[in-house]
């Protein structure tokens, strides 16, 4: 998985007053968990743009001004309810031999047979939680929709991998090919036309059957 480097400064004070001062200075207060004790630090808000404002998943290398460095993933983030500015971020430290759970994006590839037949691809799960060792965390999970026909569903069980475990129930639908409403309307209209044509044919047959009877009465 690709990694982003964040240059941070360790925080000496963690009170509300110092936190407010950091935000006013364009800094984001952060906490790193997963080690012997939490590490409080701050970094420029702009440094998180490639980590936060992207659909891709990344690990993070947090480099402190005291020379220490940590590998981590973003665990939680808080935004201002009005301005959407980043208020706080929690990170979790990665350890090489310890599995970690995180969400990764799903990339859909291919051209479904069902879509070619007039269906619509519904993406039920755009991100999936996976558990893996840090070195095995995927950048994304690729899903080939080519074999899917109208009405088919693709479940997470079809995406099993030896390098990571998908942390969803077996009946979780990743995507499906739904029949387009327009196609359904056309089918109903075609069926109505066939019924009308059948009814006209029946009436014509009935009229034709009455004709000989009338002719027979005329002969009498």
mmCIF file of the C-alpha atoms, coordinates in Angstrom:
data_MODEL
# 
_entry.id   MODEL 
# 
loop_
_atom_site.group_PDB 
_atom_site.id 
_atom_site.type_symbol 
_atom_site.label_atom_id 
_atom_site.label_alt_id 
_atom_site.label_comp_id 
_atom_site.label_asym_id 
_atom_site.label_entity_id 
_atom_site.label_seq_id 
_atom_site.pdbx_PDB_ins_code 
_atom_site.Cartn_x 
_atom_site.Cartn_y 
_atom_site.Cartn_z 
_atom_site.occupancy 
_atom_site.B_iso_or_equiv 
_atom_site.pdbx_formal_charge 
_atom_site.auth_seq_id 
_atom_site.auth_comp_id 
_atom_site.auth_asym_id 
_atom_site.auth_atom_id 
_atom_site.pdbx_PDB_model_num 
ATOM 1   C CA . UNK A 1 1   ? 0.000   0.000   0.000   1.00 0.00 ? 1   UNK A CA 1 
ATOM 2   C CA . UNK A 1 2   ? 1.228   3.503   -0.821  1.00 0.00 ? 2   UNK A CA 1 
ATOM 3   C CA . UNK A 1 3   ? 2.384   5.677   2.037   1.00 0.00 ? 3   UNK A CA 1 
ATOM 4   C CA . UNK A 1 4   ? 2.172   9.393   2.795   1.00 0.00 ? 4   UNK A CA 1 
ATOM 5   C CA . UNK A 1 5   ? 4.641   11.216  5.039   1.00 0.00 ? 5   UNK A CA 1 
ATOM 6   C CA . UNK A 1 6   ? 3.355   13.649  7.651   1.00 0.00 ? 6   UNK A CA 1 
ATOM 7   C CA . UNK A 1 7   ? 5.826   15.928  9.398   1.00 0.00 ? 7   UNK A CA 1 
ATOM 8   C CA . UNK A 1 8   ? 4.580   16.492  12.940  1.00 0.00 ? 8   UNK A CA 1 
ATOM 9   C CA . UNK A 1 9   ? 5.568   18.372  16.064  1.00 0.00 ? 9   UNK A CA 1 
ATOM 10  C CA . UNK A 1 10  ? 5.133   16.743  19.438  1.00 0.00 ? 10  UNK A CA 1 
ATOM 11  C CA . UNK A 1 11  ? 2.680   18.591  21.679  1.00 0.00 ? 11  UNK A CA 1 
ATOM 12  C CA . UNK A 1 12  ? 3.749   19.532  25.189  1.00 0.00 ? 12  UNK A CA 1 
ATOM 13  C CA . UNK A 1 13  ? 0.301   20.720  26.266  1.00 0.00 ? 13  UNK A CA 1 
ATOM 14  C CA . UNK A 1 14  ? -2.993  19.007  25.361  1.00 0.00 ? 14  UNK A CA 1 
ATOM 15  C CA . UNK A 1 15  ? -5.518  21.342  27.005  1.00 0.00 ? 15  UNK A CA 1 
ATOM 16  C CA . UNK A 1 16  ? -8.410  23.089  25.232  1.00 0.00 ? 16  UNK A CA 1 
ATOM 17  C CA . UNK A 1 17  ? -6.609  26.424  25.206  1.00 0.00 ? 17  UNK A CA 1 
ATOM 18  C CA . UNK A 1 18  ? -3.506  25.058  23.462  1.00 0.00 ? 18  UNK A CA 1 
ATOM 19  C CA . UNK A 1 19  ? -5.641  23.027  21.061  1.00 0.00 ? 19  UNK A CA 1 
ATOM 20  C CA . UNK A 1 20  ? -7.579  26.139  20.040  1.00 0.00 ? 20  UNK A CA 1 
ATOM 21  C CA . UNK A 1 21  ? -4.319  28.024  19.544  1.00 0.00 ? 21  UNK A CA 1 
ATOM 22  C CA . UNK A 1 22  ? -3.029  25.244  17.256  1.00 0.00 ? 22  UNK A CA 1 
ATOM 23  C CA . UNK A 1 23  ? -6.145  25.361  15.094  1.00 0.00 ? 23  UNK A CA 1 
ATOM 24  C CA . UNK A 1 24  ? -5.959  29.143  14.843  1.00 0.00 ? 24  UNK A CA 1 
ATOM 25  C CA . UNK A 1 25  ? -2.393  28.709  13.567  1.00 0.00 ? 25  UNK A CA 1 
ATOM 26  C CA . UNK A 1 26  ? -3.503  26.282  10.822  1.00 0.00 ? 26  UNK A CA 1 
ATOM 27  C CA . UNK A 1 27  ? -2.371  23.195  12.731  1.00 0.00 ? 27  UNK A CA 1 
ATOM 28  C CA . UNK A 1 28  ? -4.354  19.971  13.306  1.00 0.00 ? 28  UNK A CA 1 
ATOM 29  C CA . UNK A 1 29  ? -4.066  18.325  16.751  1.00 0.00 ? 29  UNK A CA 1 
ATOM 30  C CA . UNK A 1 30  ? -3.513  14.559  16.453  1.00 0.00 ? 30  UNK A CA 1 
ATOM 31  C CA . UNK A 1 31  ? -3.050  11.512  18.658  1.00 0.00 ? 31  UNK A CA 1 
ATOM 32  C CA . UNK A 1 32  ? -1.167  8.327   17.751  1.00 0.00 ? 32  UNK A CA 1 
ATOM 33  C CA . UNK A 1 33  ? -2.373  5.182   19.532  1.00 0.00 ? 33  UNK A CA 1 
ATOM 34  C CA . UNK A 1 34  ? -1.087  1.617   19.477  1.00 0.00 ? 34  UNK A CA 1 
ATOM 35  C CA . UNK A 1 35  ? 2.276   2.139   21.155  1.00 0.00 ? 35  UNK A CA 1 
ATOM 36  C CA . UNK A 1 36  ? 3.376   2.011   24.779  1.00 0.00 ? 36  UNK A CA 1 
ATOM 37  C CA . UNK A 1 37  ? 1.529   5.282   25.345  1.00 0.00 ? 37  UNK A CA 1 
ATOM 38  C CA . UNK A 1 38  ? -0.416  7.773   23.198  1.00 0.00 ? 38  UNK A CA 1 
ATOM 39  C CA . UNK A 1 39  ? 1.688   10.281  21.278  1.00 0.00 ? 39  UNK A CA 1 
ATOM 40  C CA . UNK A 1 40  ? 0.186   13.767  20.981  1.00 0.00 ? 40  UNK A CA 1 
ATOM 41  C CA . UNK A 1 41  ? 1.377   15.859  18.041  1.00 0.00 ? 41  UNK A CA 1 
ATOM 42  C CA . UNK A 1 42  ? 0.239   18.428  15.498  1.00 0.00 ? 42  UNK A CA 1 
ATOM 43  C CA . UNK A 1 43  ? 0.859   19.073  11.803  1.00 0.00 ? 43  UNK A CA 1 
ATOM 44  C CA . UNK A 1 44  ? -0.062  21.607  9.125   1.00 0.00 ? 44  UNK A CA 1 
ATOM 45  C CA . UNK A 1 45  ? -3.635  21.137  7.921   1.00 0.00 ? 45  UNK A CA 1 
ATOM 46  C CA . UNK A 1 46  ? -2.495  21.181  4.298   1.00 0.00 ? 46  UNK A CA 1 
ATOM 47  C CA . UNK A 1 47  ? -0.269  18.156  4.967   1.00 0.00 ? 47  UNK A CA 1 
ATOM 48  C CA . UNK A 1 48  ? -3.371  15.941  5.282   1.00 0.00 ? 48  UNK A CA 1 
ATOM 49  C CA . UNK A 1 49  ? -4.950  16.847  1.922   1.00 0.00 ? 49  UNK A CA 1 
ATOM 50  C CA . UNK A 1 50  ? -3.581  13.794  0.067   1.00 0.00 ? 50  UNK A CA 1 
ATOM 51  C CA . UNK A 1 51  ? -4.623  11.532  2.929   1.00 0.00 ? 51  UNK A CA 1 
ATOM 52  C CA . UNK A 1 52  ? -8.120  12.846  3.621   1.00 0.00 ? 52  UNK A CA 1 
ATOM 53  C CA . UNK A 1 53  ? -9.443  14.233  0.340   1.00 0.00 ? 53  UNK A CA 1 
ATOM 54  C CA . UNK A 1 54  ? -8.951  11.133  -1.784  1.00 0.00 ? 54  UNK A CA 1 
ATOM 55  C CA . UNK A 1 55  ? -10.869 7.898   -2.424  1.00 0.00 ? 55  UNK A CA 1 
ATOM 56  C CA . UNK A 1 56  ? -7.621  5.918   -2.154  1.00 0.00 ? 56  UNK A CA 1 
ATOM 57  C CA . UNK A 1 57  ? -6.303  4.197   0.974   1.00 0.00 ? 57  UNK A CA 1 
ATOM 58  C CA . UNK A 1 58  ? -2.854  5.005   2.342   1.00 0.00 ? 58  UNK A CA 1 
ATOM 59  C CA . UNK A 1 59  ? -0.644  4.187   5.252   1.00 0.00 ? 59  UNK A CA 1 
ATOM 60  C CA . UNK A 1 60  ? 1.136   7.073   6.955   1.00 0.00 ? 60  UNK A CA 1 
ATOM 61  C CA . UNK A 1 61  ? 4.709   7.692   8.044   1.00 0.00 ? 61  UNK A CA 1 
ATOM 62  C CA . UNK A 1 62  ? 4.612   10.194  10.899  1.00 0.00 ? 62  UNK A CA 1 
ATOM 63  C CA . UNK A 1 63  ? 7.981   11.912  11.272  1.00 0.00 ? 63  UNK A CA 1 
ATOM 64  C CA . UNK A 1 64  ? 8.412   13.948  14.450  1.00 0.00 ? 64  UNK A CA 1 
ATOM 65  C CA . UNK A 1 65  ? 10.601  16.975  14.923  1.00 0.00 ? 65  UNK A CA 1 
ATOM 66  C CA . UNK A 1 66  ? 12.535  15.031  17.580  1.00 0.00 ? 66  UNK A CA 1 
ATOM 67  C CA . UNK A 1 67  ? 13.681  12.504  14.974  1.00 0.00 ? 67  UNK A CA 1 
ATOM 68  C CA . UNK A 1 68  ? 11.274  9.697   15.876  1.00 0.00 ? 68  UNK A CA 1 
ATOM 69  C CA . UNK A 1 69  ? 9.202   8.079   13.138  1.00 0.00 ? 69  UNK A CA 1 
ATOM 70  C CA . UNK A 1 70  ? 6.074   5.902   13.232  1.00 0.00 ? 70  UNK A CA 1 
ATOM 71  C CA . UNK A 1 71  ? 4.195   3.837   10.642  1.00 0.00 ? 71  UNK A CA 1 
ATOM 72  C CA . UNK A 1 72  ? 0.452   4.242   11.089  1.00 0.00 ? 72  UNK A CA 1 
ATOM 73  C CA . UNK A 1 73  ? -3.013  4.358   9.557   1.00 0.00 ? 73  UNK A CA 1 
ATOM 74  C CA . UNK A 1 74  ? -5.704  6.982   10.048  1.00 0.00 ? 74  UNK A CA 1 
ATOM 75  C CA . UNK A 1 75  ? -8.287  5.642   12.485  1.00 0.00 ? 75  UNK A CA 1 
ATOM 76  C CA . UNK A 1 76  ? -10.700 8.542   13.003  1.00 0.00 ? 76  UNK A CA 1 
ATOM 77  C CA . UNK A 1 77  ? -11.170 12.128  11.856  1.00 0.00 ? 77  UNK A CA 1 
ATOM 78  C CA . UNK A 1 78  ? -13.372 14.997  13.026  1.00 0.00 ? 78  UNK A CA 1 
ATOM 79  C CA . UNK A 1 79  ? -14.541 17.912  10.871  1.00 0.00 ? 79  UNK A CA 1 
ATOM 80  C CA . UNK A 1 80  ? -16.038 21.270  11.832  1.00 0.00 ? 80  UNK A CA 1 
ATOM 81  C CA . UNK A 1 81  ? -19.828 21.007  11.263  1.00 0.00 ? 81  UNK A CA 1 
ATOM 82  C CA . UNK A 1 82  ? -19.986 24.350  9.403   1.00 0.00 ? 82  UNK A CA 1 
ATOM 83  C CA . UNK A 1 83  ? -16.614 24.998  7.761   1.00 0.00 ? 83  UNK A CA 1 
ATOM 84  C CA . UNK A 1 84  ? -15.585 21.318  7.201   1.00 0.00 ? 84  UNK A CA 1 
ATOM 85  C CA . UNK A 1 85  ? -12.101 22.142  8.455   1.00 0.00 ? 85  UNK A CA 1 
ATOM 86  C CA . UNK A 1 86  ? -10.234 19.257  10.078  1.00 0.00 ? 86  UNK A CA 1 
ATOM 87  C CA . UNK A 1 87  ? -10.509 19.504  13.865  1.00 0.00 ? 87  UNK A CA 1 
ATOM 88  C CA . UNK A 1 88  ? -8.752  16.359  15.049  1.00 0.00 ? 88  UNK A CA 1 
ATOM 89  C CA . UNK A 1 89  ? -7.266  13.097  13.725  1.00 0.00 ? 89  UNK A CA 1 
ATOM 90  C CA . UNK A 1 90  ? -6.534  9.823   15.501  1.00 0.00 ? 90  UNK A CA 1 
ATOM 91  C CA . UNK A 1 91  ? -3.899  7.457   14.120  1.00 0.00 ? 91  UNK A CA 1 
ATOM 92  C CA . UNK A 1 92  ? -3.077  3.861   15.003  1.00 0.00 ? 92  UNK A CA 1 
ATOM 93  C CA . UNK A 1 93  ? 0.510   2.643   14.968  1.00 0.00 ? 93  UNK A CA 1 
ATOM 94  C CA . UNK A 1 94  ? 1.402   -0.306  12.720  1.00 0.00 ? 94  UNK A CA 1 
ATOM 95  C CA . UNK A 1 95  ? 3.580   -3.171  13.903  1.00 0.00 ? 95  UNK A CA 1 
ATOM 96  C CA . UNK A 1 96  ? 5.133   -5.404  11.235  1.00 0.00 ? 96  UNK A CA 1 
ATOM 97  C CA . UNK A 1 97  ? 4.045   -8.741  12.721  1.00 0.00 ? 97  UNK A CA 1 
ATOM 98  C CA . UNK A 1 98  ? 0.618   -7.596  13.937  1.00 0.00 ? 98  UNK A CA 1 
ATOM 99  C CA . UNK A 1 99  ? -2.462  -7.689  11.609  1.00 0.00 ? 99  UNK A CA 1 
ATOM 100 C CA . UNK A 1 100 ? -4.446  -4.482  11.200  1.00 0.00 ? 100 UNK A CA 1 
ATOM 101 C CA . UNK A 1 101 ? -8.001  -3.848  9.992   1.00 0.00 ? 101 UNK A CA 1 
ATOM 102 C CA . UNK A 1 102 ? -8.798  -0.942  7.671   1.00 0.00 ? 102 UNK A CA 1 
ATOM 103 C CA . UNK A 1 103 ? -11.111 0.029   4.821   1.00 0.00 ? 103 UNK A CA 1 
ATOM 104 C CA . UNK A 1 104 ? -9.827  -0.099  1.247   1.00 0.00 ? 104 UNK A CA 1 
ATOM 105 C CA . UNK A 1 105 ? -11.597 1.059   -1.935  1.00 0.00 ? 105 UNK A CA 1 
ATOM 106 C CA . UNK A 1 106 ? -13.138 -1.297  -4.484  1.00 0.00 ? 106 UNK A CA 1 
ATOM 107 C CA . UNK A 1 107 ? -12.231 -0.823  -8.165  1.00 0.00 ? 107 UNK A CA 1 
ATOM 108 C CA . UNK A 1 108 ? -14.696 -2.230  -10.691 1.00 0.00 ? 108 UNK A CA 1 
ATOM 109 C CA . UNK A 1 109 ? -13.228 -3.315  -14.042 1.00 0.00 ? 109 UNK A CA 1 
ATOM 110 C CA . UNK A 1 110 ? -14.531 -5.023  -17.173 1.00 0.00 ? 110 UNK A CA 1 
ATOM 111 C CA . UNK A 1 111 ? -17.729 -4.759  -19.204 1.00 0.00 ? 111 UNK A CA 1 
ATOM 112 C CA . UNK A 1 112 ? -20.554 -6.876  -17.846 1.00 0.00 ? 112 UNK A CA 1 
ATOM 113 C CA . UNK A 1 113 ? -22.600 -9.115  -20.136 1.00 0.00 ? 113 UNK A CA 1 
ATOM 114 C CA . UNK A 1 114 ? -25.661 -7.985  -18.219 1.00 0.00 ? 114 UNK A CA 1 
ATOM 115 C CA . UNK A 1 115 ? -24.885 -4.307  -18.832 1.00 0.00 ? 115 UNK A CA 1 
ATOM 116 C CA . UNK A 1 116 ? -24.424 -5.032  -22.547 1.00 0.00 ? 116 UNK A CA 1 
ATOM 117 C CA . UNK A 1 117 ? -27.881 -6.626  -22.487 1.00 0.00 ? 117 UNK A CA 1 
ATOM 118 C CA . UNK A 1 118 ? -29.400 -3.430  -21.113 1.00 0.00 ? 118 UNK A CA 1 
ATOM 119 C CA . UNK A 1 119 ? -28.877 -3.902  -17.375 1.00 0.00 ? 119 UNK A CA 1 
ATOM 120 C CA . UNK A 1 120 ? -27.499 -1.415  -14.856 1.00 0.00 ? 120 UNK A CA 1 
ATOM 121 C CA . UNK A 1 121 ? -24.494 -1.999  -12.581 1.00 0.00 ? 121 UNK A CA 1 
ATOM 122 C CA . UNK A 1 122 ? -25.281 -1.245  -8.941  1.00 0.00 ? 122 UNK A CA 1 
ATOM 123 C CA . UNK A 1 123 ? -22.197 -0.814  -6.745  1.00 0.00 ? 123 UNK A CA 1 
ATOM 124 C CA . UNK A 1 124 ? -23.379 -1.910  -3.306  1.00 0.00 ? 124 UNK A CA 1 
ATOM 125 C CA . UNK A 1 125 ? -19.950 -1.801  -1.615  1.00 0.00 ? 125 UNK A CA 1 
ATOM 126 C CA . UNK A 1 126 ? -17.470 0.857   -2.730  1.00 0.00 ? 126 UNK A CA 1 
ATOM 127 C CA . UNK A 1 127 ? -15.145 0.159   0.229   1.00 0.00 ? 127 UNK A CA 1 
ATOM 128 C CA . UNK A 1 128 ? -14.437 -3.047  2.142   1.00 0.00 ? 128 UNK A CA 1 
ATOM 129 C CA . UNK A 1 129 ? -12.839 -3.709  5.519   1.00 0.00 ? 129 UNK A CA 1 
ATOM 130 C CA . UNK A 1 130 ? -9.853  -6.024  5.290   1.00 0.00 ? 130 UNK A CA 1 
ATOM 131 C CA . UNK A 1 131 ? -7.533  -7.498  7.891   1.00 0.00 ? 131 UNK A CA 1 
ATOM 132 C CA . UNK A 1 132 ? -3.905  -8.133  7.001   1.00 0.00 ? 132 UNK A CA 1 
ATOM 133 C CA . UNK A 1 133 ? -0.314  -7.654  8.016   1.00 0.00 ? 133 UNK A CA 1 
ATOM 134 C CA . UNK A 1 134 ? 0.829   -4.109  7.158   1.00 0.00 ? 134 UNK A CA 1 
ATOM 135 C CA . UNK A 1 135 ? 2.976   -5.360  4.264   1.00 0.00 ? 135 UNK A CA 1 
ATOM 136 C CA . UNK A 1 136 ? -0.018  -7.182  2.724   1.00 0.00 ? 136 UNK A CA 1 
ATOM 137 C CA . UNK A 1 137 ? -2.551  -4.352  2.875   1.00 0.00 ? 137 UNK A CA 1 
ATOM 138 C CA . UNK A 1 138 ? -3.857  -3.778  -0.672  1.00 0.00 ? 138 UNK A CA 1 
ATOM 139 C CA . UNK A 1 139 ? -4.170  -0.339  -2.254  1.00 0.00 ? 139 UNK A CA 1 
ATOM 140 C CA . UNK A 1 140 ? -7.574  -1.456  -3.541  1.00 0.00 ? 140 UNK A CA 1 
ATOM 141 C CA . UNK A 1 141 ? -9.597  -4.598  -4.274  1.00 0.00 ? 141 UNK A CA 1 
ATOM 142 C CA . UNK A 1 142 ? -10.195 -5.200  -7.973  1.00 0.00 ? 142 UNK A CA 1 
ATOM 143 C CA . UNK A 1 143 ? -13.557 -6.641  -9.015  1.00 0.00 ? 143 UNK A CA 1 
ATOM 144 C CA . UNK A 1 144 ? -14.019 -7.964  -12.572 1.00 0.00 ? 144 UNK A CA 1 
ATOM 145 C CA . UNK A 1 145 ? -17.695 -7.617  -13.518 1.00 0.00 ? 145 UNK A CA 1 
ATOM 146 C CA . UNK A 1 146 ? -17.309 -9.114  -17.020 1.00 0.00 ? 146 UNK A CA 1 
ATOM 147 C CA . UNK A 1 147 ? -19.015 -12.503 -16.293 1.00 0.00 ? 147 UNK A CA 1 
ATOM 148 C CA . UNK A 1 148 ? -22.053 -10.969 -14.557 1.00 0.00 ? 148 UNK A CA 1 
ATOM 149 C CA . UNK A 1 149 ? -25.377 -11.385 -16.382 1.00 0.00 ? 149 UNK A CA 1 
ATOM 150 C CA . UNK A 1 150 ? -28.764 -9.774  -15.781 1.00 0.00 ? 150 UNK A CA 1 
ATOM 151 C CA . UNK A 1 151 ? -29.876 -10.452 -12.225 1.00 0.00 ? 151 UNK A CA 1 
ATOM 152 C CA . UNK A 1 152 ? -26.459 -11.722 -11.069 1.00 0.00 ? 152 UNK A CA 1 
ATOM 153 C CA . UNK A 1 153 ? -24.975 -10.664 -7.720  1.00 0.00 ? 153 UNK A CA 1 
ATOM 154 C CA . UNK A 1 154 ? -21.322 -10.775 -6.706  1.00 0.00 ? 154 UNK A CA 1 
ATOM 155 C CA . UNK A 1 155 ? -20.660 -11.623 -3.045  1.00 0.00 ? 155 UNK A CA 1 
ATOM 156 C CA . UNK A 1 156 ? -17.540 -10.976 -0.969  1.00 0.00 ? 156 UNK A CA 1 
ATOM 157 C CA . UNK A 1 157 ? -16.828 -14.718 -0.962  1.00 0.00 ? 157 UNK A CA 1 
ATOM 158 C CA . UNK A 1 158 ? -15.777 -14.366 -4.618  1.00 0.00 ? 158 UNK A CA 1 
ATOM 159 C CA . UNK A 1 159 ? -12.985 -11.995 -3.550  1.00 0.00 ? 159 UNK A CA 1 
ATOM 160 C CA . UNK A 1 160 ? -11.203 -14.253 -1.069  1.00 0.00 ? 160 UNK A CA 1 
ATOM 161 C CA . UNK A 1 161 ? -7.442  -13.801 -0.972  1.00 0.00 ? 161 UNK A CA 1 
ATOM 162 C CA . UNK A 1 162 ? -4.595  -15.511 0.881   1.00 0.00 ? 162 UNK A CA 1 
ATOM 163 C CA . UNK A 1 163 ? -2.913  -12.191 1.721   1.00 0.00 ? 163 UNK A CA 1 
ATOM 164 C CA . UNK A 1 164 ? -5.838  -10.590 3.534   1.00 0.00 ? 164 UNK A CA 1 
ATOM 165 C CA . UNK A 1 165 ? -9.206  -11.422 5.076   1.00 0.00 ? 165 UNK A CA 1 
ATOM 166 C CA . UNK A 1 166 ? -12.370 -9.531  4.179   1.00 0.00 ? 166 UNK A CA 1 
ATOM 167 C CA . UNK A 1 167 ? -14.183 -8.608  7.390   1.00 0.00 ? 167 UNK A CA 1 
ATOM 168 C CA . UNK A 1 168 ? -17.764 -8.822  6.110   1.00 0.00 ? 168 UNK A CA 1 
ATOM 169 C CA . UNK A 1 169 ? -20.426 -11.526 6.331   1.00 0.00 ? 169 UNK A CA 1 
ATOM 170 C CA . UNK A 1 170 ? -20.563 -14.026 3.473   1.00 0.00 ? 170 UNK A CA 1 
ATOM 171 C CA . UNK A 1 171 ? -23.907 -12.695 2.212   1.00 0.00 ? 171 UNK A CA 1 
ATOM 172 C CA . UNK A 1 172 ? -22.537 -9.158  1.690   1.00 0.00 ? 172 UNK A CA 1 
ATOM 173 C CA . UNK A 1 173 ? -23.222 -8.076  -1.906  1.00 0.00 ? 173 UNK A CA 1 
ATOM 174 C CA . UNK A 1 174 ? -20.399 -6.146  -3.564  1.00 0.00 ? 174 UNK A CA 1 
ATOM 175 C CA . UNK A 1 175 ? -22.281 -5.389  -6.773  1.00 0.00 ? 175 UNK A CA 1 
ATOM 176 C CA . UNK A 1 176 ? -25.168 -6.634  -8.885  1.00 0.00 ? 176 UNK A CA 1 
ATOM 177 C CA . UNK A 1 177 ? -26.650 -6.224  -12.355 1.00 0.00 ? 177 UNK A CA 1 
ATOM 178 C CA . UNK A 1 178 ? -30.162 -4.842  -12.117 1.00 0.00 ? 178 UNK A CA 1 
ATOM 179 C CA . UNK A 1 179 ? -32.640 -4.912  -14.957 1.00 0.00 ? 179 UNK A CA 1 
ATOM 180 C CA . UNK A 1 180 ? -33.105 -1.357  -16.260 1.00 0.00 ? 180 UNK A CA 1 
ATOM 181 C CA . UNK A 1 181 ? -36.570 0.103   -15.724 1.00 0.00 ? 181 UNK A CA 1 
ATOM 182 C CA . UNK A 1 182 ? -36.716 1.239   -19.357 1.00 0.00 ? 182 UNK A CA 1 
ATOM 183 C CA . UNK A 1 183 ? -36.052 -2.325  -20.510 1.00 0.00 ? 183 UNK A CA 1 
ATOM 184 C CA . UNK A 1 184 ? -38.802 -3.606  -18.196 1.00 0.00 ? 184 UNK A CA 1 
ATOM 185 C CA . UNK A 1 185 ? -41.276 -1.040  -19.608 1.00 0.00 ? 185 UNK A CA 1 
ATOM 186 C CA . UNK A 1 186 ? -40.424 -2.088  -23.172 1.00 0.00 ? 186 UNK A CA 1 
ATOM 187 C CA . UNK A 1 187 ? -40.965 -5.737  -22.282 1.00 0.00 ? 187 UNK A CA 1 
ATOM 188 C CA . UNK A 1 188 ? -44.376 -4.952  -20.769 1.00 0.00 ? 188 UNK A CA 1 
ATOM 189 C CA . UNK A 1 189 ? -45.341 -2.929  -23.849 1.00 0.00 ? 189 UNK A CA 1 
ATOM 190 C CA . UNK A 1 190 ? -44.263 -5.797  -26.123 1.00 0.00 ? 190 UNK A CA 1 
ATOM 191 C CA . UNK A 1 191 ? -46.320 -8.233  -24.088 1.00 0.00 ? 191 UNK A CA 1 
ATOM 192 C CA . UNK A 1 192 ? -49.360 -5.903  -24.287 1.00 0.00 ? 192 UNK A CA 1 
ATOM 193 C CA . UNK A 1 193 ? -48.975 -5.665  -28.079 1.00 0.00 ? 193 UNK A CA 1 
ATOM 194 C CA . UNK A 1 194 ? -48.759 -9.438  -28.370 1.00 0.00 ? 194 UNK A CA 1 
ATOM 195 C CA . UNK A 1 195 ? -51.910 -9.813  -26.283 1.00 0.00 ? 195 UNK A CA 1 
ATOM 196 C CA . UNK A 1 196 ? -53.736 -7.246  -28.445 1.00 0.00 ? 196 UNK A CA 1 
ATOM 197 C CA . UNK A 1 197 ? -52.643 -9.003  -31.635 1.00 0.00 ? 197 UNK A CA 1 
ATOM 198 C CA . UNK A 1 198 ? -53.755 -12.323 -30.197 1.00 0.00 ? 198 UNK A CA 1 
ATOM 199 C CA . UNK A 1 199 ? -57.138 -10.886 -29.278 1.00 0.00 ? 199 UNK A CA 1 
ATOM 200 C CA . UNK A 1 200 ? -57.595 -9.434  -32.805 1.00 0.00 ? 200 UNK A CA 1 
ATOM 201 C CA . UNK A 1 201 ? -56.744 -12.826 -34.314 1.00 0.00 ? 201 UNK A CA 1 
ATOM 202 C CA . UNK A 1 202 ? -59.328 -14.503 -32.095 1.00 0.00 ? 202 UNK A CA 1 
ATOM 203 C CA . UNK A 1 203 ? -62.013 -12.006 -33.135 1.00 0.00 ? 203 UNK A CA 1 
ATOM 204 C CA . UNK A 1 204 ? -61.166 -12.531 -36.801 1.00 0.00 ? 204 UNK A CA 1 
ATOM 205 C CA . UNK A 1 205 ? -61.428 -16.299 -36.389 1.00 0.00 ? 205 UNK A CA 1 
ATOM 206 C CA . UNK A 1 206 ? -64.776 -15.931 -34.640 1.00 0.00 ? 206 UNK A CA 1 
ATOM 207 C CA . UNK A 1 207 ? -66.123 -13.738 -37.434 1.00 0.00 ? 207 UNK A CA 1 
ATOM 208 C CA . UNK A 1 208 ? -64.872 -16.211 -40.025 1.00 0.00 ? 208 UNK A CA 1 
ATOM 209 C CA . UNK A 1 209 ? -66.600 -19.057 -38.213 1.00 0.00 ? 209 UNK A CA 1 
ATOM 210 C CA . UNK A 1 210 ? -69.934 -17.192 -38.271 1.00 0.00 ? 210 UNK A CA 1 
ATOM 211 C CA . UNK A 1 211 ? -69.844 -16.579 -42.020 1.00 0.00 ? 211 UNK A CA 1 
ATOM 212 C CA . UNK A 1 212 ? -70.477 -20.189 -43.152 1.00 0.00 ? 212 UNK A CA 1 
ATOM 213 C CA . UNK A 1 213 ? -73.383 -20.402 -40.742 1.00 0.00 ? 213 UNK A CA 1 
ATOM 214 C CA . UNK A 1 214 ? -74.984 -17.295 -42.281 1.00 0.00 ? 214 UNK A CA 1 
ATOM 215 C CA . UNK A 1 215 ? -74.397 -18.700 -45.768 1.00 0.00 ? 215 UNK A CA 1 
ATOM 216 C CA . UNK A 1 216 ? -76.047 -21.954 -44.739 1.00 0.00 ? 216 UNK A CA 1 
ATOM 217 C CA . UNK A 1 217 ? -79.109 -20.068 -43.480 1.00 0.00 ? 217 UNK A CA 1 
ATOM 218 C CA . UNK A 1 218 ? -79.310 -18.187 -46.778 1.00 0.00 ? 218 UNK A CA 1 
ATOM 219 C CA . UNK A 1 219 ? -79.358 -21.466 -48.730 1.00 0.00 ? 219 UNK A CA 1 
ATOM 220 C CA . UNK A 1 220 ? -82.270 -22.685 -46.654 1.00 0.00 ? 220 UNK A CA 1 
# 
